[in-house]
Amino acid sequence: MIYTLTPNPAIDLYVGLDQLTPPEVVNRTYEEDYQPNGKAINVSIMLSKLGITNTAMGFIGGFSGKFIEQELKKLSIHTSMVDVEGITRINVFANADREYKIVNKGPLISKEKKAEMLEKIEQIPANSTLFVSGSLPRGIQDEFYIHLAKICHHKKIKLILDISSHALLECLKYKPFLIKPNEDELASFFQLSTADLYSEKIIELSQELLDRGGAQQVLVSRGGKKERSILLLTTR
């Protein structure tokens, strides 16, 4: 079974306008679309479209959290959410002469709810795969990733980490199945500039992550670059 964890899910509200008018004038849209979102939620949606059974996990609250859960179930995605006080964030993307992005913080997560999520991860069957991606909500620090990695290592859960936090380096000792930094994140881990990351350097740094005895595989995404847009290194 594949599980995905989006710590800070969101509804993304997309609206289309001819233009944004001056302050105090009503802006009326010609279209709107509400979508459940979050990096790992997007993975769940794509897996579902491919006919692959999976379970989406995350912290949800309020009417917006219920909307996300309902929409995922419509897509035949199982859910194992932790209900929290507050309201799951709603992000707004307004498309007029250009795109304007308004991204909210989301609810504050209590220590009790954090512990509840870690307990849920403890219950994931051995040999399952857990994909973790997206920002952390308020109330949860980067150490959460380390606790999570330790659980997965002990429970023999294949952990995939797509996170920008430097806690990723601390997770390596728990041998995640795969880590997926992009160029900016890889440069940050080694205190370099992205200007220093030509293809051979990316391979060298990825190999160093493998040589630390941690991650089994390193996948580096390079955005829209045409040449070698993705690099994969593996110990196997």
BANU-160385 format. One line per field, with one value per residue (C-alpha): residue number from 0; residue in three letters; x, y, z. Coordinates in nm, 2 decimals. Example, Ala and Ser with C-alpha at 12.3 -4.5 7.8 and 13.67 -1.06 7.14 Angstrom:
voke c(0, 1) $
mivex c(ALA, SER) $
X c(1.23, 1.37) $
Y c(-0.45, -0.11) $
Z c(0.78, 0.71) $
END
This chain:
voke c(0, 1, 2, 3, 4, 5, 6, 7, 8, 9, 10, 11, 12, 13, 14, 15, 16, 17, 18, 19, 20, 21, 22, 23, 24, 25, 26, 27, 28, 29, 30, 31, 32, 33, 34, 35, 36, 37, 38, 39, 40, 41, 42, 43, 44, 45, 46, 47, 48, 49, 50, 51, 52, 53, 54, 55, 56, 57, 58, 59, 60, 61, 62, 63, 64, 65, 66, 67, 68, 69, 70, 71, 72, 73, 74, 75, 76, 77, 78, 79, 80, 81, 82, 83, 84, 85, 86, 87, 88, 89, 90, 91, 92, 93, 94, 95, 96, 97, 98, 99, 100, 101, 102, 103, 104, 105, 106, 107, 108, 109, 110, 111, 112, 113, 114, 115, 116, 117, 118, 119, 120, 121, 122, 123, 124, 125, 126, 127, 128, 129, 130, 131, 132, 133, 134, 135, 136, 137, 138, 139, 140, 141, 142, 143, 144, 145, 146, 147, 148, 149, 150, 151, 152, 153, 154, 155, 156, 157, 158, 159, 160, 161, 162, 163, 164, 165, 166, 167, 168, 169, 170, 171, 172, 173, 174, 175, 176, 177, 178, 179, 180, 181, 182, 183, 184, 185, 186, 187, 188, 189, 190, 191, 192, 193, 194, 195, 196, 197, 198, 199, 200, 201, 202, 203, 204, 205, 206, 207, 208, 209, 210, 211, 212, 213, 214, 215, 216, 217, 218, 219, 220, 221, 222, 223, 224, 225, 226, 227, 228, 229, 230, 231, 232, 233, 234, 235) $
mivex c(MET, ILE, TYR, THR, LEU, THR, PRO, ASN, PRO, ALA, ILE, ASP, LEU, TYR, VAL, GLY, LEU, ASP, GLN, LEU, THR, PRO, PRO, GLU, VAL, VAL, ASN, ARG, THR, TYR, GLU, GLU, ASP, TYR, GLN, PRO, ASN, GLY, LYS, ALA, ILE, ASN, VAL, SER, ILE, MET, LEU, SER, LYS, LEU, GLY, ILE, THR, ASN, THR, ALA, MET, GLY, PHE, ILE, GLY, GLY, PHE, SER, GLY, LYS, PHE, ILE, GLU, GLN, GLU, LEU, LYS, LYS, LEU, SER, ILE, HIS, THR, SER, MET, VAL, ASP, VAL, GLU, GLY, ILE, THR, ARG, ILE, ASN, VAL, PHE, ALA, ASN, ALA, ASP, ARG, GLU, TYR, LYS, ILE, VAL, ASN, LYS, GLY, PRO, LEU, ILE, SER, LYS, GLU, LYS, LYS, ALA, GLU, MET, LEU, GLU, LYS, ILE, GLU, GLN, ILE, PRO, ALA, ASN, SER, THR, LEU, PHE, VAL, SER, GLY, SER, LEU, PRO, ARG, GLY, ILE, GLN, ASP, GLU, PHE, TYR, ILE, HIS, LEU, ALA, LYS, ILE, CYS, HIS, HIS, LYS, LYS, ILE, LYS, LEU, ILE, LEU, ASP, ILE, SER, SER, HIS, ALA, LEU, LEU, GLU, CYS, LEU, LYS, TYR, LYS, PRO, PHE, LEU, ILE, LYS, PRO, ASN, GLU, ASP, GLU, LEU, ALA, SER, PHE, PHE, GLN, LEU, SER, THR, ALA, ASP, LEU, TYR, SER, GLU, LYS, ILE, ILE, GLU, LEU, SER, GLN, GLU, LEU, LEU, ASP, ARG, GLY, GLY, ALA, GLN, GLN, VAL, LEU, VAL, SER, ARG, GLY, GLY, LYS, LYS, GLU, ARG, SER, ILE, LEU, LEU, LEU, THR, THR, ARG) $
X c(0.00, 0.11, 0.05, 0.10, 0.14, 0.06, 0.13, -0.04, -0.30, -0.50, -0.79, -0.66, -0.91, -0.84, -1.03, -1.02, -1.07, -1.03, -0.82, -0.77, -0.95, -0.83, -0.89, -1.25, -1.39, -1.56, -1.37, -1.60, -1.46, -1.56, -1.46, -1.36, -1.24, -1.18, -0.92, -0.79, -0.42, -0.08, 0.22, 0.16, -0.22, -0.13, 0.07, -0.24, -0.45, -0.21, -0.18, -0.56, -0.57, -0.32, -0.55, -0.31, -0.48, -0.34, -0.42, -0.39, -0.29, -0.27, -0.40, -0.74, -0.99, -1.32, -1.54, -1.24, -1.08, -1.41, -1.42, -1.07, -1.15, -1.48, -1.31, -1.04, -1.30, -1.48, -1.15, -1.15, -0.86, -0.87, -0.80, -0.65, -0.66, -0.61, -0.89, -0.76, -0.91, -0.92, -0.97, -0.76, -0.61, -0.76, -0.51, -0.62, -0.47, -0.62, -0.55, -0.59, -0.31, -0.08, -0.12, -0.15, -0.09, -0.22, -0.10, -0.23, -0.06, -0.32, -0.42, -0.20, -0.13, -0.12, 0.13, -0.15, -0.25, 0.11, 0.14, -0.18, -0.03, 0.29, 0.07, -0.11, 0.23, 0.32, 0.02, 0.12, 0.20, 0.55, 0.68, 0.43, 0.55, 0.51, 0.55, 0.60, 0.59, 0.48, 0.54, 0.49, 0.19, 0.23, 0.31, 0.52, 0.89, 1.14, 1.22, 0.89, 1.06, 1.32, 1.07, 0.88, 1.20, 1.29, 0.94, 0.96, 1.31, 1.20, 0.87, 1.03, 0.83, 0.98, 1.00, 1.02, 1.10, 1.04, 1.11, 1.32, 1.41, 1.77, 1.63, 1.65, 2.02, 1.94, 1.69, 1.96, 2.08, 1.74, 1.79, 1.49, 1.41, 1.44, 1.50, 1.40, 1.57, 1.55, 1.85, 1.79, 1.75, 2.06, 2.26, 2.13, 2.22, 2.58, 2.58, 2.64, 2.48, 2.27, 2.51, 2.77, 2.54, 2.64, 2.54, 2.87, 2.85, 2.49, 2.60, 2.90, 2.68, 2.41, 2.67, 2.80, 2.44, 2.45, 2.80, 2.68, 2.51, 2.16, 1.93, 1.90, 1.82, 1.86, 1.64, 1.73, 1.47, 1.60, 1.28, 1.24, 1.60, 1.61, 1.94, 1.93, 1.62, 1.62, 1.92, 1.88, 2.15, 2.09, 2.30, 2.14) $
Y c(0.00, 0.35, 0.63, 1.00, 1.27, 1.63, 1.81, 2.14, 2.07, 2.34, 2.42, 2.61, 2.86, 2.96, 3.26, 3.43, 3.80, 4.03, 4.27, 4.37, 4.70, 4.98, 4.96, 4.98, 4.87, 4.52, 4.27, 4.01, 3.68, 3.50, 3.16, 2.98, 2.64, 2.48, 2.20, 1.99, 2.06, 2.00, 1.83, 1.48, 1.52, 1.57, 1.25, 1.07, 1.22, 1.11, 0.76, 0.73, 0.83, 0.55, 0.31, 0.27, 0.23, 0.47, 0.65, 1.02, 1.15, 1.50, 1.75, 1.89, 2.13, 2.30, 2.31, 2.34, 2.02, 1.83, 1.95, 1.81, 1.47, 1.45, 1.54, 1.27, 1.01, 1.10, 1.00, 0.67, 0.78, 0.64, 0.90, 0.88, 1.24, 1.39, 1.64, 1.96, 2.28, 2.57, 2.58, 2.42, 2.70, 2.83, 2.97, 3.21, 3.23, 3.52, 3.52, 3.86, 4.03, 3.81, 3.56, 3.68, 3.43, 3.45, 3.17, 3.13, 2.98, 2.73, 2.61, 2.57, 2.21, 2.10, 1.86, 1.61, 1.62, 1.59, 1.28, 1.14, 1.17, 0.99, 0.72, 0.68, 0.64, 0.38, 0.18, 0.17, -0.19, -0.30, -0.29, -0.01, 0.31, 0.66, 0.97, 1.29, 1.63, 1.99, 2.26, 2.20, 2.37, 2.61, 2.43, 2.16, 2.19, 2.03, 1.76, 1.61, 1.47, 1.30, 1.14, 1.02, 0.88, 0.69, 0.53, 0.43, 0.28, 0.07, -0.03, -0.12, 0.14, 0.27, 0.65, 0.90, 1.25, 1.55, 1.83, 2.15, 2.13, 2.07, 1.81, 1.59, 1.55, 1.42, 1.18, 1.01, 0.79, 0.62, 0.52, 0.66, 0.48, 0.79, 1.16, 1.42, 1.75, 2.01, 2.21, 2.50, 2.26, 2.06, 2.38, 2.49, 2.15, 2.21, 2.59, 2.65, 2.87, 2.72, 2.88, 2.62, 2.33, 2.21, 1.85, 1.69, 1.88, 1.76, 1.40, 1.45, 1.60, 1.33, 1.07, 1.23, 1.19, 0.82, 0.78, 0.90, 0.56, 0.70, 0.74, 0.44, 0.67, 1.04, 1.20, 1.56, 1.76, 2.04, 2.23, 2.33, 2.27, 2.07, 1.89, 1.62, 1.75, 1.47, 1.28, 0.95, 0.77, 0.45, 0.22, -0.09) $
Z c(0.00, -0.07, 0.18, 0.12, 0.39, 0.33, 0.67, 0.57, 0.29, 0.13, -0.10, -0.40, -0.53, -0.89, -1.02, -1.36, -1.40, -1.70, -1.49, -1.13, -1.08, -0.85, -0.47, -0.34, -0.68, -0.69, -0.89, -1.05, -1.18, -1.50, -1.36, -1.04, -0.95, -0.60, -0.58, -0.30, -0.30, -0.13, -0.29, -0.15, -0.21, -0.58, -0.57, -0.43, -0.71, -0.98, -0.83, -0.83, -1.20, -1.27, -1.09, -0.79, -0.45, -0.19, 0.13, 0.19, 0.53, 0.67, 0.93, 0.84, 1.01, 0.96, 0.65, 0.41, 0.56, 0.51, 0.15, 0.09, 0.24, 0.05, -0.28, -0.23, -0.15, -0.48, -0.65, -0.47, -0.25, 0.11, 0.38, 0.72, 0.85, 1.19, 1.27, 1.43, 1.56, 1.32, 0.94, 0.67, 0.46, 0.14, -0.11, -0.38, -0.73, -0.93, -1.30, -1.46, -1.67, -1.47, -1.18, -0.83, -0.55, -0.19, 0.03, 0.39, 0.69, 0.80, 1.15, 1.45, 1.53, 1.90, 2.05, 2.10, 1.73, 1.63, 1.85, 1.70, 1.35, 1.45, 1.60, 1.27, 1.10, 1.35, 1.23, 0.87, 0.77, 0.71, 0.35, 0.27, 0.10, 0.26, 0.05, 0.25, 0.08, 0.15, 0.41, 0.78, 0.95, 1.25, 1.57, 1.41, 1.39, 1.15, 1.41, 1.30, 0.99, 1.20, 1.43, 1.12, 0.96, 1.27, 1.28, 0.92, 0.96, 1.26, 1.10, 0.77, 0.58, 0.25, 0.31, 0.03, 0.13, -0.09, 0.16, 0.16, 0.53, 0.63, 0.87, 0.56, 0.63, 0.98, 0.83, 0.62, 0.91, 0.91, 0.54, 0.36, 0.04, -0.17, -0.13, -0.40, -0.36, -0.64, -0.75, -0.50, -0.21, -0.30, -0.32, 0.02, 0.18, 0.08, 0.13, -0.24, -0.50, -0.77, -1.02, -0.90, -0.99, -1.33, -1.41, -1.29, -0.96, -0.91, -0.96, -0.72, -0.44, -0.49, -0.46, -0.14, 0.00, -0.09, 0.05, 0.39, 0.42, 0.43, 0.14, -0.09, -0.39, -0.47, -0.74, -0.83, -1.02, -1.24, -1.32, -1.68, -1.79, -2.11, -2.06, -1.80, -1.63, -1.38, -1.23, -1.05, -0.84, -0.66, -0.43, -0.59) $
END
